[in-house]
Every structure is written in C-alpha cells, then in structure tokens.
Amino acid sequence: MLDLYQAVESTNLDDVIGIPERGNHTCSVARNIQDVLKDAYGPVAKAMSDCMREVTIANMLADCRNCIGVKARQLEQLWAPKRKPLPL
C-alpha cells in the first residue's frame, strides 16, 4: 500500500499528519512548534509507513471478496423463500 500511495499521491507521508505553518513570530510557541512536532510525529510517521508497507493489494482484494461473499450470503438468507417441511 505504501508503494501505491507514493505512486499516486503528491503529498509526502510525513505531511499527512499535518504540522502547522509557523505562525506569529513573536510567539515562542508558534516559532518552535514545527520543530517540536517533527520530533513527536517522526515515530508516528514511521509507524504509519511500516503498517502501510505490510498491506498489499492482494490482501485488500481478498478482504473485499470476503466482504462481498458475506453480504451475498446474508442477502440470500434474507430473501430466500421459507421452506415448509414436507408432509409425512
């Protein structure tokens, strides 16, 4: 999934988390928030890319097929005519 994301998205995965632009330069928090958040978000971005690396298109397709199969069986049960027992 990571390869797919990187192929189609122009946004760097680190930017998905969303570190705000530097704001008011007279405010010490606004001046330093990007550096603080980059350090804090670094492990989060790594974990996200590691998880995305483990997800494959084949896995997602199998999950989709399974979900479709479950829903189809549920619909069959819902709409199937109720069978009466045969008289003996």
MDTraj code that builds the backbone (N, CA, C; nanometers):
import mdtraj as md
import numpy as np

residues = "MET LEU ASP LEU TYR GLN ALA VAL GLU SER THR ASN LEU ASP ASP VAL ILE GLY ILE PRO GLU ARG GLY ASN HIS THR CYS SER VAL ALA ARG ASN ILE GLN ASP VAL LEU LYS ASP ALA TYR GLY PRO VAL ALA LYS ALA MET SER ASP CYS MET ARG GLU VAL THR ILE ALA ASN MET LEU ALA ASP CYS ARG ASN CYS ILE GLY VAL LYS ALA ARG GLN LEU GLU GLN LEU TRP ALA PRO LYS ARG LYS PRO LEU PRO LEU".split()
xyz = np.array([
    [0.0828, -0.1185, 0.0000],
    [0.0000, 0.0000, 0.0000],
    [0.0875, 0.1252, 0.0000],
    [0.2025, 0.1176, 0.0637],
    [0.2925, 0.2330, 0.0674],
    [0.3404, 0.2677, -0.0730],
    [0.3775, 0.1662, -0.1510],
    [0.4217, 0.1923, -0.2889],
    [0.3116, 0.2571, -0.3706],
    [0.1894, 0.2080, -0.3540],
    [0.0753, 0.2642, -0.4249],
    [0.0521, 0.4095, -0.3839],
    [0.0560, 0.4353, -0.2533],
    [0.0370, 0.5719, -0.2032],
    [0.1416, 0.6656, -0.2628],
    [0.2666, 0.6219, -0.2585],
    [0.3750, 0.7066, -0.3089],
    [0.3663, 0.7278, -0.4595],
    [0.3066, 0.6314, -0.5312],
    [0.2937, 0.6444, -0.6759],
    [0.1847, 0.7434, -0.7166],
    [0.0787, 0.7528, -0.6380],
    [-0.0348, 0.8350, -0.6805],
    [-0.0511, 0.9654, -0.6030],
    [0.0099, 0.9769, -0.4871],
    [-0.0072, 1.0973, -0.4058],
    [0.1146, 1.1878, -0.4175],
    [0.0895, 1.3149, -0.4293],
    [0.1997, 1.4108, -0.4332],
    [0.2406, 1.4535, -0.2924],
    [0.1584, 1.4222, -0.1945],
    [0.1851, 1.4591, -0.0560],
    [0.2774, 1.3571, 0.0079],
    [0.3843, 1.4053, 0.0676],
    [0.4743, 1.3190, 0.1417],
    [0.3985, 1.2622, 0.2608],
    [0.4240, 1.1377, 0.2928],
    [0.3529, 1.0732, 0.4035],
    [0.3728, 1.1492, 0.5344],
    [0.4891, 1.2073, 0.5539],
    [0.5128, 1.2864, 0.6751],
    [0.4190, 1.4067, 0.6828],
    [0.3784, 1.4569, 0.5666],
    [0.2912, 1.5748, 0.5641],
    [0.1449, 1.5411, 0.5911],
    [0.1093, 1.4131, 0.5854],
    [-0.0295, 1.3726, 0.6092],
    [-0.0708, 1.4068, 0.7512],
    [0.0226, 1.3963, 0.8440],
    [-0.0070, 1.4249, 0.9843],
    [-0.0439, 1.5711, 1.0022],
    [0.0177, 1.6575, 0.9290],
    [-0.0212, 1.7978, 0.9300],
    [0.0441, 1.8822, 1.0374],
    [0.1674, 1.9202, 1.0129],
    [0.2354, 2.0130, 1.1033],
    [0.2010, 2.1537, 1.0567],
    [0.1474, 2.2363, 1.1451],
    [0.1043, 2.3705, 1.1042],
    [0.2224, 2.4588, 1.0630],
    [0.1928, 2.5538, 0.9765],
    [0.2939, 2.6520, 0.9360],
    [0.3320, 2.7367, 1.0563],
    [0.4494, 2.7913, 1.0485],
    [0.4925, 2.8812, 1.1562],
    [0.3966, 3.0001, 1.1584],
    [0.3517, 3.0315, 1.2765],
    [0.2546, 3.1400, 1.2911],
    [0.3216, 3.2694, 1.3319],
    [0.2726, 3.3262, 1.4360],
    [0.3184, 3.4542, 1.4883],
    [0.4637, 3.4419, 1.5348],
    [0.5522, 3.5159, 1.4707],
    [0.6957, 3.5064, 1.5028],
    [0.7302, 3.5678, 1.6378],
    [0.6397, 3.6442, 1.6946],
    [0.6666, 3.6999, 1.8275],
    [0.6290, 3.6030, 1.9386],
    [0.5583, 3.4969, 1.9024],
    [0.5158, 3.3965, 1.9998],
    [0.6184, 3.2831, 2.0020],
    [0.6703, 3.2531, 2.1181],
    [0.7734, 3.1491, 2.1271],
    [0.7192, 3.0111, 2.0923],
    [0.5925, 2.9858, 2.1230],
    [0.5335, 2.8574, 2.0878],
    [0.5206, 2.8455, 1.9359],
    [0.4673, 2.9482, 1.8719],
    [0.4483, 2.9464, 1.7270],
    [0.5825, 2.9352, 1.6542],
    [0.6858, 2.9973, 1.7071],
    [0.8184, 2.9911, 1.6440],
    [0.8794, 2.8517, 1.6508],
    [0.8458, 2.7740, 1.7524],
    [0.9126, 2.6463, 1.7754],
    [0.8252, 2.5233, 1.7549],
    [0.6972, 2.5427, 1.7256],
    [0.6052, 2.4293, 1.7220],
    [0.6404, 2.3283, 1.6131],
    [0.6878, 2.3753, 1.4974],
    [0.7220, 2.2817, 1.3901],
    [0.8328, 2.1857, 1.4325],
    [0.9377, 2.2391, 1.4938],
    [1.0476, 2.1536, 1.5372],
    [1.0022, 2.0540, 1.6433],
    [0.9205, 2.1002, 1.7350],
    [0.8708, 2.0127, 1.8414],
    [0.7826, 1.9023, 1.7829],
    [0.6924, 1.9395, 1.6933],
    [0.6017, 1.8406, 1.6349],
    [0.6746, 1.7435, 1.5434],
    [0.7758, 1.7883, 1.4708],
    [0.8520, 1.6965, 1.3855],
    [0.9149, 1.5862, 1.4694],
    [0.9697, 1.6233, 1.5845],
    [1.0291, 1.5224, 1.6728],
    [0.9225, 1.4274, 1.7267],
    [0.8066, 1.4815, 1.7612],
    [0.6993, 1.3996, 1.8175],
    [0.6333, 1.3129, 1.7103],
    [0.6160, 1.3666, 1.5901],
    [0.5463, 1.2955, 1.4837],
    [0.6366, 1.2001, 1.4065],
    [0.7651, 1.2118, 1.4206],
    [0.8575, 1.1242, 1.3481],
    [0.8269, 0.9766, 1.3689],
    [0.8186, 0.9304, 1.4943],
    [0.7851, 0.7896, 1.5169],
    [0.6453, 0.7517, 1.4664],
    [0.5522, 0.8456, 1.4706],
    [0.4170, 0.8190, 1.4216],
    [0.4198, 0.7982, 1.2700],
    [0.4913, 0.8834, 1.1993],
    [0.5019, 0.8712, 1.0536],
    [0.5716, 0.7406, 1.0160],
    [0.6734, 0.7023, 1.0903],
    [0.7436, 0.5765, 1.0631],
    [0.6506, 0.4579, 1.0845],
    [0.5751, 0.4593, 1.1940],
    [0.4811, 0.3502, 1.2215],
    [0.3752, 0.3413, 1.1119],
    [0.3280, 0.4557, 1.0654],
    [0.2273, 0.4576, 0.9604],
    [0.2842, 0.3992, 0.8310],
    [0.4046, 0.4375, 0.7941],
    [0.4622, 0.3835, 0.6713],
    [0.4939, 0.2348, 0.6861],
    [0.5382, 0.1922, 0.8048],
    [0.5633, 0.0497, 0.8279],
    [0.4347, -0.0316, 0.8126],
    [0.3252, 0.0180, 0.8677],
    [0.1962, -0.0514, 0.8561],
    [0.1489, -0.0543, 0.7108],
    [0.1631, 0.0567, 0.6411],
    [0.1215, 0.0623, 0.5012],
    [0.2056, -0.0327, 0.4159],
    [0.3311, -0.0488, 0.4500],
    [0.4200, -0.1385, 0.3768],
    [0.3721, -0.2838, 0.3876],
    [0.3096, -0.3191, 0.4992],
    [0.2634, -0.4561, 0.5217],
    [0.1326, -0.4878, 0.4497],
    [0.0559, -0.3872, 0.4146],
    [-0.0725, -0.4084, 0.3473],
    [-0.0477, -0.4200, 0.1970],
    [-0.0976, -0.5280, 0.1389],
    [-0.0801, -0.5472, -0.0049],
    [-0.2141, -0.5340, -0.0757],
    [-0.2070, -0.5094, -0.2040],
    [-0.3286, -0.5027, -0.2845],
    [-0.3981, -0.6388, -0.2824],
    [-0.3189, -0.7464, -0.2847],
    [-0.3768, -0.8810, -0.2794],
    [-0.4554, -0.9012, -0.1501],
    [-0.4022, -0.8537, -0.0380],
    [-0.4735, -0.8657, 0.0898],
    [-0.6036, -0.7865, 0.0870],
    [-0.5985, -0.6661, 0.0342],
    [-0.7193, -0.5834, 0.0290],
    [-0.8232, -0.6455, -0.0636],
    [-0.7793, -0.7039, -0.1761],
    [-0.8717, -0.7688, -0.2677],
    [-0.9358, -0.8902, -0.2017],
    [-0.8580, -0.9682, -0.1286],
    [-0.9136, -1.0843, -0.0573],
    [-1.0155, -1.0393, 0.0464],
    [-0.9860, -0.9327, 0.1202],
    [-1.0811, -0.8801, 0.2185],
    [-1.2102, -0.8344, 0.1506],
    [-1.1953, -0.7703, 0.0355],
    [-1.3124, -0.7224, -0.0388],
    [-1.3970, -0.8398, -0.0863],
    [-1.3321, -0.9412, -0.1407],
    [-1.4060, -1.0596, -0.1865],
    [-1.4767, -1.1279, -0.0702],
    [-1.4099, -1.1360, 0.0435],
    [-1.4712, -1.1970, 0.1616],
    [-1.5932, -1.1168, 0.2056],
    [-1.5796, -0.9860, 0.2082],
    [-1.6907, -0.8992, 0.2491],
    [-1.8084, -0.9146, 0.1532],
    [-1.7809, -0.9185, 0.0238],
    [-1.8869, -0.9357, -0.0757],
    [-1.9547, -1.0703, -0.0569],
    [-1.8761, -1.1757, -0.0308],
    [-1.9328, -1.3079, -0.0095],
    [-2.0216, -1.3131, 0.1127],
    [-1.9800, -1.2502, 0.2209],
    [-2.0596, -1.2480, 0.3433],
    [-2.1898, -1.1745, 0.3182],
    [-2.1831, -1.0604, 0.2530],
    [-2.3043, -0.9831, 0.2259],
    [-2.3974, -1.0599, 0.1324],
    [-2.3431, -1.1292, 0.0340],
    [-2.4266, -1.2070, -0.0576],
    [-2.4977, -1.3188, 0.0174],
    [-2.4269, -1.3882, 0.1072],
    [-2.4909, -1.4948, 0.1849],
    [-2.5994, -1.4382, 0.2762],
    [-2.5748, -1.3208, 0.3339],
    [-2.6752, -1.2589, 0.4199],
    [-2.7997, -1.2237, 0.3394],
    [-2.7808, -1.1713, 0.2194],
    [-2.8957, -1.1377, 0.1346],
    [-2.9720, -1.2634, 0.0927],
    [-2.8985, -1.3686, 0.0604],
    [-2.9650, -1.4936, 0.0230],
    [-3.0533, -1.5442, 0.1369],
    [-3.0027, -1.5372, 0.2584],
    [-3.0796, -1.5831, 0.3734],
    [-3.2007, -1.4941, 0.3974],
    [-3.1837, -1.3676, 0.3754],
    [-3.2923, -1.2728, 0.3981],
    [-3.4040, -1.2907, 0.2963],
    [-3.3678, -1.3096, 0.1700],
    [-3.4669, -1.3137, 0.0633],
    [-3.5062, -1.4538, 0.0214],
    [-3.4391, -1.5538, 0.0702],
    [-3.4733, -1.6917, 0.0319],
    [-3.6109, -1.7245, 0.0833],
    [-3.6917, -1.7915, 0.0007],
    [-3.8256, -1.8291, 0.0481],
    [-3.8130, -1.9281, 0.1645],
    [-3.8983, -1.9106, 0.2584],
    [-3.9008, -2.0022, 0.3737],
    [-3.9600, -2.1352, 0.3257],
    [-3.8852, -2.2388, 0.3466],
    [-3.9314, -2.3718, 0.3038],
    [-4.0168, -2.4350, 0.4122],
    [-4.1281, -2.4880, 0.3679],
    [-4.2167, -2.5585, 0.4612],
    [-4.1716, -2.7036, 0.4671],
    [-4.1806, -2.7651, 0.5855],
    [-4.1448, -2.9069, 0.5918],
    [-4.2411, -2.9908, 0.5076],
    [-4.1877, -3.0921, 0.4476],
    [-4.2704, -3.1806, 0.3658],
    [-4.3614, -3.2632, 0.4570],
    [-4.4880, -3.2817, 0.4142],
    [-4.5796, -3.3638, 0.4953],
    [-4.5362, -3.5090, 0.4879],
    [-4.5534, -3.5795, 0.5976],
    [-4.5175, -3.7216, 0.6016],
    [-4.6354, -3.8079, 0.5785],
])
top = md.Topology()
chain = top.add_chain()
for i, resn in enumerate(residues, 1):
    res = top.add_residue(resn, chain, resSeq=i)
    for name in ("N", "CA", "C"):
        top.add_atom(name, md.element.get_by_symbol(name[0]), res)
traj = md.Trajectory(xyz[None], top)
